[in-house]
Amino acid sequence: TVEVTILSVQNVFWPEATILCVDDGSSDDTLQKLEELRVKFDNLSVYSVGFNAGPGHARNVGLSKLEGWVSFLDADDVILPAYYLFFKSIYNNLCIIIIQIQNFSKFIYKVFPI
């Protein structure tokens, strides 16, 4: 669900992440759920384009609102803690990280400084 997706980002990246959700005309209660979450999290912004023009259009709308590093997630995706380590290592160019994901709740990683 969209709630699980946003909570996974909050749990891994907070307070560094800016979360931008673009609703592309969902016919369910996704926009309502996003607005409720926006009240809880000050780093969450919600945009609605009002019509479904596909994921490319929604992503382009999102890109027009952001600067810096961007990661795209769908409403049913989650971010794991290992992703944060990987993301930061690339951004800072500090190390190589080898990650073995065993399942969604257990992963093993080794950090090798460059």
C-alpha positions as CSV (number, residue, x, y, z in Angstrom):
1,T,0.0,0.0,0.0
2,V,1.1,3.6,-0.4
3,E,1.3,3.9,3.4
4,V,3.8,1.1,3.6
5,T,5.8,2.6,0.8
6,I,6.0,6.1,2.5
7,L,6.8,4.6,5.9
8,S,9.6,2.6,4.4
9,V,11.2,5.7,3.0
10,Q,10.6,7.6,6.3
11,N,12.2,4.8,8.3
12,V,15.3,4.6,6.1
13,F,15.9,8.1,4.9
14,W,14.4,10.5,7.4
15,P,15.3,13.3,7.9
16,E,17.3,13.5,4.7
17,A,14.6,12.6,2.2
18,T,12.1,14.8,0.5
19,I,9.2,12.6,-0.5
20,L,7.1,13.7,-3.4
21,C,4.1,11.7,-4.4
22,V,2.4,12.4,-7.7
23,D,-1.1,11.0,-8.0
24,D,-2.0,10.4,-11.6
25,G,-5.8,10.3,-11.3
26,S,-6.2,7.2,-9.1
27,S,-9.7,5.9,-9.0
28,D,-9.4,4.6,-5.5
29,D,-8.7,6.4,-2.2
30,T,-4.9,6.8,-2.8
31,L,-5.0,10.6,-3.0
32,Q,-7.0,10.8,0.2
33,K,-4.5,8.5,2.0
34,L,-1.6,10.7,0.6
35,E,-3.2,13.9,2.0
36,E,-3.6,12.2,5.4
37,L,0.0,11.2,5.4
38,R,1.1,14.7,4.3
39,V,-0.3,16.1,7.5
40,K,1.9,13.6,9.5
41,F,5.1,14.2,7.6
42,D,6.5,17.6,6.9
43,N,8.9,16.2,4.3
44,L,6.1,14.8,2.2
45,S,4.5,16.8,-0.7
46,V,1.6,15.6,-2.8
47,Y,0.7,16.6,-6.3
48,S,-2.3,15.4,-8.3
49,V,-2.3,15.7,-12.1
50,G,-6.0,14.8,-12.2
51,F,-5.7,12.3,-15.0
52,N,-3.8,9.1,-15.8
53,A,-1.3,9.7,-18.5
54,G,1.0,6.8,-17.5
55,P,4.0,6.5,-15.1
56,G,6.2,8.5,-17.4
57,H,4.1,11.6,-17.2
58,A,3.7,11.3,-13.4
59,R,7.5,10.9,-13.1
60,N,8.2,13.9,-15.3
61,V,5.9,16.0,-13.1
62,G,7.8,14.8,-10.1
63,L,11.2,15.6,-11.7
64,S,10.1,19.1,-12.5
65,K,9.5,19.7,-8.7
66,L,12.8,18.2,-7.4
67,E,16.6,18.8,-7.6
68,G,19.4,16.4,-6.7
69,W,19.3,12.6,-6.5
70,V,15.9,11.0,-7.2
71,S,14.6,7.5,-6.7
72,F,11.3,6.4,-8.3
73,L,8.9,4.2,-6.3
74,D,5.5,2.8,-7.1
75,A,2.8,2.7,-4.5
76,D,3.6,-1.0,-3.7
77,D,7.4,-0.6,-3.4
78,V,9.4,-0.5,-0.2
79,I,12.9,0.8,0.6
80,L,15.2,-1.4,2.6
81,P,18.0,0.0,4.9
82,A,20.7,-1.5,2.6
83,Y,19.5,0.8,-0.2
84,Y,20.3,3.8,1.9
85,L,23.9,2.6,2.4
86,F,24.2,1.9,-1.3
87,F,22.7,5.3,-2.2
88,K,25.0,7.2,0.2
89,S,28.1,5.4,-0.9
90,I,27.5,6.3,-4.6
91,Y,26.7,9.9,-3.7
92,N,29.7,10.4,-1.5
93,N,31.9,8.0,-3.5
94,L,33.3,6.7,-0.3
95,C,33.1,2.9,-0.4
96,I,31.8,-0.2,-2.2
97,I,29.0,-2.1,-0.5
98,I,28.2,-5.7,-1.3
99,I,24.7,-6.6,-0.2
100,Q,23.1,-10.0,0.0
101,I,19.4,-9.7,0.5
102,Q,18.0,-12.9,2.0
103,N,14.4,-11.7,2.3
104,F,12.6,-8.4,3.0
105,S,13.5,-8.3,6.7
106,K,17.1,-9.7,6.6
107,F,20.1,-8.7,4.7
108,I,23.9,-9.0,5.0
109,Y,26.3,-6.3,3.8
110,K,30.0,-5.6,3.9
111,V,31.6,-2.2,3.4
112,F,34.9,-1.8,1.6
113,P,36.5,1.7,1.9
114,I,38.0,2.9,-1.4
